[in-house]
Amino acid sequence: MSHAAETLQVADIAAYMRELGERARAASRILAAADTAAKNAALLAIADDLDARRNTLLAENRKDLDAGAARGLDAALLDRLELNAGRIDGMIDGLRQVAALADPIGEIFDMSYRPSGIQVGRMRVPLGVVGIIYESRPNVTADAAALCLKSGNATVLRGGSEAFHSNQAIAASIRRGLEAAGLPADAVQVVATIDRAAVGAMITMPEYVDVIIPRGGKGLIERISAEARVPVIKHLDGICHVYIDDEADPHKAFDVALNAKTQRYGTCNTMETLLVNATVADDILPVLADAYADKGVELRGCASSCAILGERCIPATDADWDTEYLAPILSIRVVDDLDAAIAHIAAHGSQHTDSIVTESITKARRFLREVDSSSVMVNASTRFADGFEYGLGAEIGISTDKFHARGPVGLEGLTSVKFIVFGDGHIRT
């Protein structure tokens, strides 16, 4: 469908989305039976096509960036939207890395003989059709297509209006790659309209879509969670913490706390609150404050933090501890001990990613055991909470739910299992 799809009326949008759903359902049956070689060939063909069409991708992305700037999008959102040589390399590397991963589909495990003589086990199978709704980052289009394709799932992708041209350019490469490998182009469909009614239709089509994965702001995810008639894999916020313990190595603490906040601002695994043990706060906070000032980061602190940092830190409000800034703003709280740090994370965290900096194995183990988040780290930046960094090739999203998947969702998170039984004419008596 052309860009003219933007002008469709709601009734037409509903029909269009049903058509996409029907085609996705048909393609999912073919893809579920596809062998690993065909899926890998498609992934590599998509990567090669993206590589060959870099100038087109950059030109289409420039249209989105110019439109976004004209609409007044802030620097963090424009950063999420931008494609550059490095991010195109990342998409290509992600596709090739997924192609190199083991195919989970058809894996048989947990086989055992029962007293009746039958042999029972489980087989890993695709979910079917995965609907993905996301904002800003056009690289999600390639990452999501790669993971869904390798895991045998058809997918319907609905990107944000701000990335329309970028997403359509990537979608064209995906179609060409699928066709080159002899797989149905409908296995990956990018919704060709910016009408918001498309989202409402997608999340209420359980006959065509088996699971919805939203990636974007809290408002989008809350809406989808409230209105969806399809199961949702989601996270609402990325309120991530780093706790600097009294037994932390100061050099490690400095590096981790600086990187976790400033490596990128507009990501869900960026630290939003720094917790510092009172014993070391006088020493570490002024040094960190200077480094944050060099990066243009605004500091909002508790009374103790403000007393230590003076004019470099403004008083935090109660709302700050519960805010995902996605911007160069950092909340700082001085805490008495590990118990207080864990209590703060339990009260204000979003079960996304939290890290402790400490040389104490005992405290590290307590933190790992007691902090209830999808990723818990020791002496490492929260920015590592990412499917690519975890060796998943790429991620379809990060789940803070406890069912069906948790943490970065890669290939295995996009599968289900079915029981399989082998007999030899066995009957139940």
N, C-alpha and C positions, 0 to 999 in steps of 0.2 A: 504494500500500500504506500502511496506517495505521501508527501508532506501535507497534501490536501486533506488527509484524514483528520487533521486538527479541526476542521470545520464541521465534522459530522455532528448531527444531533444525538441526544442521549439514546434514543431508540435505536439509531444506527450503530452507536457505540456498543450497545448490548449485543446486537446481532454480529457485529465484527468480532467481539470478544468470544462469543460462542463459536464462531468459525475458527478462530485461533485455537480454542480449546479442543474442538473436534479434530483438527489437524494434529495438534500435539498428542492427543490420546492415540491416534492412529500411528504416529511416528514412534511413540513410546514402546509399542509392541514390537516394532522392527528393531529399535535400538536395544531393547532388552535381550534380543536374540543375537545381536551383532557380536562377532568375535573380537578379541583384543586387538588383533592386527588392524582391522578396519577402523576401530576407534582411535588407535594410535596414529594411523595414517591421516585421519581427519585432523587430529590435533596438530600434527606437524605441518600439514598443508595450511591450516589457519595461521600458524606461526610464520610460515614463509610468506603468506600473502600480506600479513601485517608488516613484515619486514620490507617487502617490496613496495608498499604503499605508504611509507612514512610521511611523505610530503602531503599526500591527501589527508591523512589523519591529522597532521598539524594544521593544515588549512581549515578543515572542518572544525577542529577544536578552537581555532582562533575566532571563528564566527560565534561560538558559544561564549568564549571569554569576553569578547567585545560586547555582546548582548548583556552578559552578566554585569560587567562594569557599568554599562549604561543604566542598568536596573538598580545599581547601588549595592551590589553584593559586597560583603566585607572581605578583607584580605584572606582570612582563613577559609572562607567558602570558595574564593577564587583559586586558592592553592589546591583545594580538594578537586576542583574542576579541571585544573590544567593538565594537559598532556605535554610532555617534553621528551627529549631523546632518551633520558634515563627511565622514564615511566613506560615508554613504548618498549624499551629493552626489558623492563620488568614483566610486561604482559607476555612478550615473546618467551622469555625465560620460564615464566610460569606455565605456559602451554607445553613447553618441551619437558619441563620437570614432571608435569602430570603424566605426560606420555611415557616417561621412564618409570613411573610408579607401578607397583603390582596391581593388576586388575582385581578388585574385590569380588566382582560378580561371578557367581558359580562356586565360590569357595565353600567347601564342605568341612564341617568341624564338629567336635563333641560327639563323634560316633561312638555308640556303645550297644552291647547286646543286652536285651531284656530277658527276664526269666522265661518269657513265652517263646523265645528264640528269634524274635524280630530284631533287626538292627535299626536303632533310632539315632538321628543326628539332625543337624541344621545346615541350611544352605543360605548364603548371602544373596539377596536379590535387590533390584532397584526399587525405589519408592514409587516410580511411575512418571508422573508429571509434576515438576517442581515450578511453582510460581515465585518469582523474585521481584520485589519492589524496592527500589533503591534511589538514592539521591546523589547528585553531584559527581561522584567519582566515575568517570567513564571506564576506567580499567576494570571495574566490577563486571562489566559486560563480558570481557574476555575471561576473567577468572571464573565467573559463574558458569559460562558455557563450557569451559574446560572440565571443571569438576563434575558437572551434570553429565556431560558426554561420556567421560571415562567411567562413571558409576552407572551408566546405562539408563539414565533418566532423560526424558525430553524436558525442555524447559521453556517457559514463557517469561520473558524479561521485560519489566516496565521501568525504564530509567526516568530520572527527573527531567522536567522540561528544560532546565538550564543546560543539560548536556545532550540535547536532542540530536544535533548534527554529529557530534562525536560518536554517540551510540549507534547511529545509523551507519556511519562509516565502518565501525567495527563489525556491525551486523553483516554488512556486505561481505567482508572478509570471511566471516564465519560460514555464511551460505556457500561461498565458493569452495571453502575447505571441505565442507560436508559433501558437496556434490563431487569433488575430485576423488573422494574416498568411497563413493558409491553409497553414501548414507543419505537418508531423506533430509532435505533442507529444512523441513518443518520440525526437525528434532530440536532446533534452537530458533525461537521466534522472538524478535524484539518488537514490542508494541509500537506501531507507527502513528501514534497520536499522543498529544500532550493533554488531552481532555481527562480531567480527574475522574470522570465517570468510568473510565477504563479500570481504575483501581477497584472501585466498588463492584464492578462486574467480576473481576478476577477473583476476589476474595469470597465470592458467594456462588462459585461454580464447583461444588464438590464432585459433580459428575465428570468433570474434566481435569480438575487440579487436585492433587493428593496432599500437598503441603505448601504453605506460603512461608517465605523467608523475607522479612522486611529489613532493609538496611537504610538507616537515615536518622532523622531527628526524633526526639521523644514524642512530639505531636503526631507524626506519621505512624509510629509504632503503636502508640496508644489507640489511635483510630482503628488501625487494622486489627489489633487484639480485641477491641470491643465489637467490631462489626463482622469479623470473618466467620464464615460457616465452614471453613477449611482449617485443619490444624495449623498452628503457627509456631515456628522456631524463631526466637527473638531475644534481644536484650534492649532494655529501655534507656539506660544511661551507662556511661563509662566514667564513673566517679572513682578513679584509681588513686591509691595511696602508696607512698614510700615512707617507711618508718626507719629512722636512723637511731639505732640502739646505742646504749652507753658503752657497749663493747664493739662498736663498729670501727673498722679501719677508716681513718678520716679521708684518705685519698680515694678509697672506694666509695665512701659516702658522698663525697663531692661529685665524682664522676657520674654515679648513678642518679643522684638527685638532679643534676644539671641536664643530663641526657633525657631523663624521663619526662621533663617538662618542655625542653626547648628543641629536641630533635625534629618534632613537628607538633604544631599546636592543634590542628583540626582533626585529630584522630581519637577514636574511642579508648585507645590504650595509653593515652597521654596522662601523666600524673596531674591531678587537680588539687590534691591536698598533701602537704609534706608534714609528717609527724616527726618530732625531734625529742629525744630523751632530754630531760631537764639538766642532767649532769654534763652533757656535751653541747648544749644549746649556745652558751656564751662563746664557745670557740668556733663552731661550725657555721652558725647562722650569718655572722657578718661576712665571712668569706663567700658563702653562697649568695648573699644579698648583692655583693659587688658583681658577681658573675651574672646574676639575673638582671641587674641593672644594665649591664653591657648588652644584654639581649632584648632589652625593652620590656621586661616582665614586671607587671604591677603586683605588689605583694600585699596581701590582706591577712592580718594575723590576730591571734588571741592577745590578751593583755600582756602576757609574758613575752611573746614575740615582739610586740610593739615596744616594750620596755628595752629590749636588747637592741633593736634596730632603729628606734627613734623615727625620724621623718621618712626613712626608707620604707616604712610599712604603715598602712592605714588599718584602723580597726576592722576586723571581720564582723559581719552580721551573722545571725543564726542561719540565714538562708545560704550563706557562702559554703557552709560545710556540706550542703546538699545540692550544689550546683556543678553541672558539667559545663565548664567555660568554653572549651574548644577555642581558646584564645590565649594570648600572653598575659594571663592572670593566674596567680597561685595563692591558695590559702595555706597558712602555716599555723600549726598548733604545737605548743610545747606540752609534753605529757610526762607523767612521773615515772612510768615504767612500761614494760611490755603489756601487762594487764590493761593499762589505760589505753594503749595503742590499739589492742585488739577490740576493746570495748568501743572505741571511737569508730573503727571500721565497721563493726557490727551495727552501730546505730546509723551511720551515714553513708556507708559504702553501697555499691550497686551490684556486688557479687561478680564483678568483672575481673579486675586484676589488681593484686596488692603485693608489695615487696617489702622485705626486711633487709637492712644492711647490718650485719653483725658477724663477729668472729666466734660467737658462742654456738656450738653445735646444738646444745640443749635448747637455747632460745629459738634457733632456726627451726628445729623439729617441732617445737610448740606452735610456732607461727604457721608452719605448713599444715599442722593438724587442726588447729582451732580457727583459722580464718576461712570462712565459708564462701570462697570465690571460685570462679571457673578456672582461673590461673593464679597460683600463689608462688612467689619467687623468693630466692635468697641471693643477695648480692648481685642482682641483675636489674636492669632497667625494665620498667613496665612496657616499654615500646617493643619488647620481644614477643608480646602476646599477639601472635600473628601466624596465620597458617603457613606462609612461606618460610618464616623463621623456625617454625616447628617441624619443618620437613614434610608438610602436607602438600607441597606444590603450590598451592594457593588456598584460599578459604572462601567459602560461600557466605560466611558471616561468623559472628561470635555469639554463641548462645549462653545466656545466664540462666536458662531454664535447667531443671534437673531431669526432665524427660524431653525428648528422645535422645538429644545430643547435648553436650555441655562443652563450653570453650570453643576454640576455633573449629568450625565444621568443615571437614575435608571429605575425602571419598567415603570413609566408613560411616560418617554421620549422614550420608545421603543414601544409605542402604537400609533395608529391613532384613528379616530372616524368616524362613519358613521351615517347618519341621519336614524331614524326609524319612521315609521308612523303607527298608529293604526286607523282604520276606522271601520264602521259597514255598509258596502255597499255604502259608500259615493262616489259620482261622482261629477266631476267638471262641473259647468254650466257656 
